[in-house]
Amino acid sequence: MNFAVRDMKNVSGTSLSGHLHLRCECRADGVPIISEQSFSAPIHLSKSHIDEGCLVHSIVNPTAGFFDGDRLESNIDVGSGAYLVLSTPSASRVYRARSGKAAVSLQKFSVGENASLEWIPEPFIPHAGARYKQQTEIYLHPTASLLFFDWIAPGRVAMGETFAYEELRWELDLLLDEKLIARERYQLRPDDQSIEALRAKFPAAHYLSVYAAGGMARQWPAEELDSLTGDDIYLGHGPLTGGVYLIRALCRDSLSARKLIETLRPLLYAAAGRRPPALGRIFC
């Protein structure tokens, strides 16, 4: 096994350039382990635990959050037959871009043969004046399983910062057997029409996105998902090619968004014939 932690030499001026490299593999007895890891600020890894046959790991940002000019490159690799669950213990925050430079997060996830990955972070909260770009690449083996959550808050609503950020850029490519299945490209700016679709339903809407593939989507609970739309939640879902499914939802506020995730996660696991691993925080 290869483990490495770098120091704060990646500090340049007022910004950080950090990385996370993580590989999960199975031992000879089938137990998933972290075989390689390397990270540097603004990222830290907590201790992992095994639950429901999955290795559960928390990714921690020990700093206050992302500042302008910060850059994080993450490379997550799940080897053949391994089950990995990644979460964050608290919300991710990006602060005002005083220099005008955006904070950048580049994420690459690779899930191998008969392997499974769940990515379930706490909400992303952009502060007033923030600039941020997130680029995600997901590579799936044809037999891999995936459950991938994204949760974007409108800002610090209690502080009067609803959609007060300067710019968010979100990019995602999902490839199955090296074939592009999904591509997202969107830019959110309060000074144009890009966030009107979010505000049209709820003035301070929280946005949730969920990708499911492989065993996590084989028995799709369509009727149960349809029943979740109500006064506080507006939800849609449907299939893509290759047995990949997508859920989109707008929620009235943070409480309704959290309630939805607390409902979705066990629902999708149950439909897949599995029990959700304990994350060691609010979720079951």
C-alpha positions, -999 to 999 in steps of 0.1 A, spaced: 0 0 0 12 35 -8 3 64 15 16 100 12 6 134 27 21 166 14 27 197 34 18 234 28 44 240 0 15 242 -24 6 276 -11 11 304 -37 3 340 -26 -32 338 -11 -43 306 -29 -39 269 -25 -32 243 -52 -42 209 -37 -48 174 -48 -64 141 -37 -54 107 -51 -73 78 -38 -75 41 -49 -97 15 -34 -91 -22 -40 -102 -55 -26 -80 -77 -4 -78 -114 -12 -106 -120 13 -129 -95 -6 -127 -67 20 -122 -33 3 -92 -13 14 -75 20 5 -44 8 -14 -31 43 -24 -37 77 -11 -21 111 -14 -35 145 -5 -26 181 2 -45 212 15 -72 222 12 -81 185 15 -77 160 43 -89 124 47 -105 111 78 -104 75 90 -125 50 70 -148 22 82 -165 -8 67 -203 -11 66 -225 -32 45 -195 -45 26 -185 -10 16 -155 11 25 -168 45 38 -145 75 37 -150 111 45 -132 139 26 -126 169 48 -117 205 40 -99 217 72 -98 253 59 -128 276 59 -135 267 23 -125 276 -12 -111 311 -19 -105 328 -52 -76 312 -71 -77 279 -51 -74 248 -72 -81 212 -63 -75 182 -85 -91 149 -73 -85 114 -88 -106 86 -73 -101 50 -86 -123 21 -75 -107 -12 -85 -124 -44 -96 -150 -57 -71 -144 -29 -46 -173 -9 -30 -165 27 -20 -187 54 -4 -173 89 -3 -189 117 17 -181 150 33 -189 158 70 -199 194 63 -209 218 36 -184 230 10 -181 268 8 -166 291 -18 -160 327 -7 -161 361 -25 -136 363 -53 -118 395 -43 -92 391 -70 -117 381 -97 -102 346 -101 -125 316 -98 -118 287 -74 -115 255 -95 -122 219 -86 -113 191 -111 -128 157 -102 -121 124 -120 -138 92 -109 -130 57 -124 -151 27 -114 -139 -7 -124 -153 -41 -132 -181 -51 -107 -171 -22 -85 -194 4 -69 -190 40 -60 -213 63 -41 -205 100 -40 -227 119 -15 -213 153 -4 -230 178 19 -244 209 1 -222 233 -19 -228 269 -6 -216 298 -27 -212 330 -8 -219 365 -22 -195 375 -49 -181 339 -53 -167 326 -85 -163 288 -89 -158 262 -116 -163 224 -111 -154 199 -137 -163 163 -132 -154 132 -153 -169 98 -144 -156 66 -161 -176 34 -156 -169 -1 -165 -199 -18 -182 -205 -38 -150 -198 -9 -125 -225 6 -102 -228 43 -94 -248 66 -71 -236 102 -76 -253 131 -57 -248 168 -63 -265 195 -40 -262 232 -48 -276 257 -24 -286 292 -35 -262 308 -10 -263 319 26 -301 325 27 -302 334 64 -276 362 56 -296 376 28 -273 361 1 -298 343 -20 -283 339 -55 -258 366 -47 -227 348 -61 -210 361 -92 -207 330 -113 -209 292 -110 -197 269 -139 -206 232 -137 -193 206 -162 -198 169 -161 -191 140 -184 -202 105 -177 -187 77 -198 -198 41 -198 -174 16 -215 -156 47 -229 -188 59 -246 -202 93 -236 -236 89 -219 -242 123 -203 -227 157 -207 -236 188 -187 -225 223 -192 -241 252 -175 -232 286 -162 -252 303 -134 -250 341 -131 -275 362 -111 -271 391 -136 -286 372 -165 -314 347 -172 -295 316 -163 -310 312 -128 -346 320 -137 -354 283 -141 -343 278 -105 -362 307 -91 -393 302 -111 -405 274 -88 -390 285 -55 -374 319 -47 -345 302 -29 -344 269 -46 -319 242 -37 -309 220 -67 -303 183 -64 -289 160 -91 -285 122 -89 -269 98 -114 -275 61 -109 -260 33 -129 -255 -5 -129 -269 -23 -99 -281 10 -84 -304 15 -113 -314 -20 -125 -348 -20 -107 -358 17 -111 -384 28 -85 -403 50 -109 -436 51 -90 -420 59 -57 -400 87 -72 -430 102 -89 -448 103 -55 -420 126 -40 -432 157 -59 -452 179 -37 -455 214 -23 -419 216 -13 -402 194 -40 -404 194 -78 -388 162 -90 -382 146 -124 -364 115 -135 -357 92 -164 -334 68 -182 -304 76 -203 -287 51 -225 -267 21 -211 -290 16 -181 -280 50 -165 -307 70 -148 -309 106 -138 -329 125 -111 -333 162 -110 -351 181 -82 -358 216 -70 -365 220 -33 -380 249 -15 -353 252 11 -324 233 28 -348 214 51 -368 200 21 -336 192 2 -321 173 32 -354 154 37 -354 145 0 -319 130 1 -328 112 33 -356 96 14 -339 90 -19 -308 73 -6 -325 43 12 -351 42 -16 -325 37 -43 -305 12 -22 -336 -8 -14 -346 -10 -51 -311 -23 -57 -315 -50 -31 -289 -34 -8 -288 -16 25 -273 19 26 -240 20 44 -239 43 75 -220 75 68 -212 84 104 -233 116 101 -269 127 96 -278 101 70 -288 65 78 
